[in-house]
Amino acid sequence: MLAILLAHTVAALLAPLLVRFVGRNAFYALALVPATSLLWVVSNWGTEQHLNLDWVPGLSMNIDMRFDALSGIMSLLVLGIGTLVLAYCARYFDNDETRLGLFAAELVAFAGAMFGLVTSDNMLVLYIFWELTTILSFLLVGHYAERASSRRAATQALLVTTAGGLAMLVGFIVLGQVSGTYNLSELVEVAPRGWLAGVGLVLVLIGALSKSALVPLHFWLPGAMAAPTPVSAYLHAAAMVKAGVYLVARLAPGFAEAGPWHPTVIVFGLATMILGGWRAMRAFDLKLVLAFGTVSQLGFMIAIVGIGTRDAMLAGLALMCAHALFKATLFMVVGIIDHTTGTRDMRKLAHLGRKVPWLAVVAGLAAASMAGLPPLLGFVSKEGAFDAILHAETFSPSAGVAFVVVVVAGSILTFAYSLRFMVGTFGRKKVDAPSTNVAQMHAVGPLFLGPPALLAVAGLGAGLFAPWFETLLTPFSTTIPNPGADDYYLALWHGVNTALILTIVVVVAGCALYLAHRQFARVRFERTFPLNADRIYDATLRGMDSVSMRLTGATQRGSLPLTQATILVTFALLPTVVLAVGGPSGVRTMLWDSPWQAIVGVIILVASIGAVVMRNRLAAVLLVGLTGYGTGVIFALHGAPDLALTQFLVETVTIVVFVLVLRKLPADIDETQGIGLHVPRAILAVCVGVAVTVVGAFAIGGRSSVPIATLLPDASYYLGDGKNVVNVLLVDIRAWDTLGEISVLLVAATGVASLVFRNRRFGSAPRAADARRVGGEENGENNETTWLVAGALMDPRHRSLILEVTTRLMFPTIMVMSVYFFFSGHNAPGGGFAGGLTAGLALVLRYLAGGRYELGETVPIDAGKVLGAGLIFAAGTAVVSLLLGAPALSSATFEFVLPIFGEIKLVTALFFDLGVYLIVVGLVLDILRSLGARLDAQIEVNNR
């Protein structure tokens, strides 16, 4: 199973190259991937295969895959029809088709994602594949992106199925928490009951119904006909829309007797069957006729599978296979007609059957199966469905009669639109000569006609050999208990029984409905039904846009103080009210552990007040920095030197950044430009501070178990092989968090630099040689001895010889200290973050002493490359762990002896820490280059 997924992934990545060099014939090579995978499915038929890989066990997201009878049936459809559709694409598209390589990649990737969906046993992993099919469907439906209709259809399908998928995810989580397992196989066995399990079940069914386009979420499927016909033949007939049917069938053995099951599945399924058949009688576009027919048949399948009996499951699986065969065939036939005649409007087709008789024969076999005529699989499965309804003991007599009546009515509509499709497409239309489109059509090659012909013949063969075909379905249908009833079997002839009589009624009434459909259309179909799903969808989107605009206009007025005030007021009031209503009692607080903490607290308080009242910007920044240094002292007094070191370094770098920015601002704050009143803002600030303090006190006092902090020292030493708890947390225990945080740092650095540079983001800082080459003597070309390379290029008014000498002496020392922090961080205060900040401060010192050209001399490398290298090291550690068969970002320890150094212990988390180190250095370098060197250049231009 894993090999099949990897093969489809590789094929999808190579597809654009294959199409580029081979053209449309590359589809034949790509078809070998699902074809070969199909061989594995056939060779393992009748066996149950399992794949279990630990992925994120803490979140119950292990990769648990299971290949059983139901997965085998779905895989047979997904891979078999996928193979034929890919071969069909080789003649459907021309070599000059736009984005053909991407289309091929998306189609192959969809086949792999669909296989992953039907073989996933873990519900959360199933959801990932579920959403992958949604995204790929969006891309495939929107293949003709230049067309507004394609963009609308793709967006509509994405929104509807994604909303249903999110509801399904919540349902999965509810069922997983209630049952204690996230594996479908185990969930079906325990099948939890109760109101909460019922809510979770309904949410899962909403996802299934949205994917299979059931009322009221059916409208996206006809709209998706804007996609190329191979997409319709594969995704919207044989594969993706069957995902909902598959999920209902998977859950039926355990949940068919649950309270909300039948009202949800059967009622919506039958309503969809009637509505889809009714709309199919209205359409004139051949793809729309088939699309609404697909909606109708999906409702029929889900209603039958949802009955929850053994016979119903057998009939439902047979219906699912029959529908995949005849509907994929008919979509391919429509694609051939559209490709050769240039139209899909049945009103423009006349004498087509005489022009292409073999195409008419292929379409006739598929349409007969859709109508439920013998000896095709559609007839066998429909007979089974009738019998399953008639003998289902789960319904009351009145409900059973209503069920039969609705299904017979839907089958009459199905027969009528099947007959209408054939006559409207291939009939003579009471004209003597072929229509213009038919007369000008080009010939249909055997390679183009071959895939639909094979599927049509498969439908005929499965019907003729129904007992053999039944052996493929019974291994799963027999998993449903069937007490007190004889097992039904698939066959062409069961004698004269009620099901056969109902079939005769369907055929006679269907023919009558077709003959009367024109007059019936004048009476019924030409009237606009007020509850149109498309109009409701559009109205819903317009309403959401209107509400969002009004809400945004009311809350986002472009005022930063108003936005901050809204957030802070909410933060101050909400926890306070909650604690006042139901907070814990008996909270014990302690103002300080030692007098030194009180002294430092007073200093922080005075500095905070001073920062508020100070009008000079630089003085205010320094006072804010003092509060940060005071916090670092508190950390140190509490025995956290690592946190204290990091706090001091961060505060220093922050002050430098502030100072660099303040050079472009006036020295003092202009009170006339102030917004709002000072007293209310001061009261709000005090309230927020009190709220934070109170929430912290309640959080500590309300603790009812052993703090996790007491477990961290042992975890870091025995699991992470390090004594420094903080560093081990960052690079091992919570390395995923760190990876996300450094990614944010990289994005922030890139964003700041992009704002400053605007039109040229990348490049290293200017060097002294560049300045001398451009400016000559004016820029300082002389032979005087300098302590720094670019010192002579600075303006003498801003140059300090003492600072240059100090920098020349201190820079190597600081860099050595930076390296020391980096290597010692796993067992002592330091680490990649602290080491990177130390190196950044060394760069700051070099820049302040020698100017922007000195920065280029110190690090003649683009800051973006440093950032990229750091991200590669950090993310590469995760990838290497996976390749070695270990969980992502897990550490390994190596111990060896080196001459002079002695015994060495190397933890692979060091390479992740190296990525952190490089990203921090790159961040500081980027800030100095953008807010420092760039602004220096602008100041020089302004002075000149």
Buried (B, 14 or more C-beta within 10 A) or exposed (E): BEEBBEBBBEBBEBBBEBBEEBBBEBBBBBBBBBBBBBEBBEEBBEEEBEBEEEBEEEEBBBBBBBBBBBBBBBBBBBBBBBBBBBBBBBBBBEEEBEBBBBBBBBBBBBBBBBBBBBBBBBBBBBBBBBBBBBBBBBBBBBBBEEEEEBBBBBBBBBBBBBBBBBBBBBBBBBBBBBBEBBBBBBBBEEBBBEEEBBBBBBBBBBBBBBBBBBBBBBBBBBBBBBBBBBBBBBBBBBBBBBBBBBBBBBBBBBBBEBBBBBEBBBBBBBBBBBBBBBBBBBBEBBBBBBBBBBBBBBBBBBBBBBBBBBBBBBBBBBBBBBBBBBBBBBBBBBBBBBBBBEBBEBEBBBBBBEBBEEBBBBBBBBBBBBBBBBBBBBBBBBBBBBBBBBBBEBBEEEEBEEBBEBBBBBBBBBBBBBBBBBBBBBBBBEEEEBBEBBEEBEEBEEEBBBBBBBBBBBBBBBBBBBEEBBEBBBBBBBBBEBEEEEEBEBBBEBEEEEBBEBBEEBBEBBBEBBEEBEEBEEEEBEEEEEEEBEEEBEEEEEEEEEEEEEEEEEEEEEEEEBEEBEEBEEBBEEBBEEBEEEBEEEBEEEEEEEEEBEEBBEBBEBBBEBBBEBEBBBBBBBBBBBBBBBBBBBBBBEEBBBBBBBBBBBBBBBBBBBBBBBEEEEEEBEEEEEEEEEEEBEEBBEBBEEBEEBBEBBEEBEEEEEEEEEEBEEBBBEEBBBEBBBBBBBBBBBBEEBBEBBBEBBEEBBEBBBEBBEEEBEEBBBBBEEBBEEEEEEBBBEEEEBBBBBBBBBEEEEBEEEBBEBBBEBBEEBBEBBBBBBBBBBBBBBBBBBBBBBBBBBBBBBBBBBBBBBBBBBBEBBBBEBBBBBBEBBBEBBEBBEEEEBEBBBBEEEEEEEEEEEEEEBBBBBBBBBBBBBBBBBBBBBBBBBBBBBBBEEEEEEEE
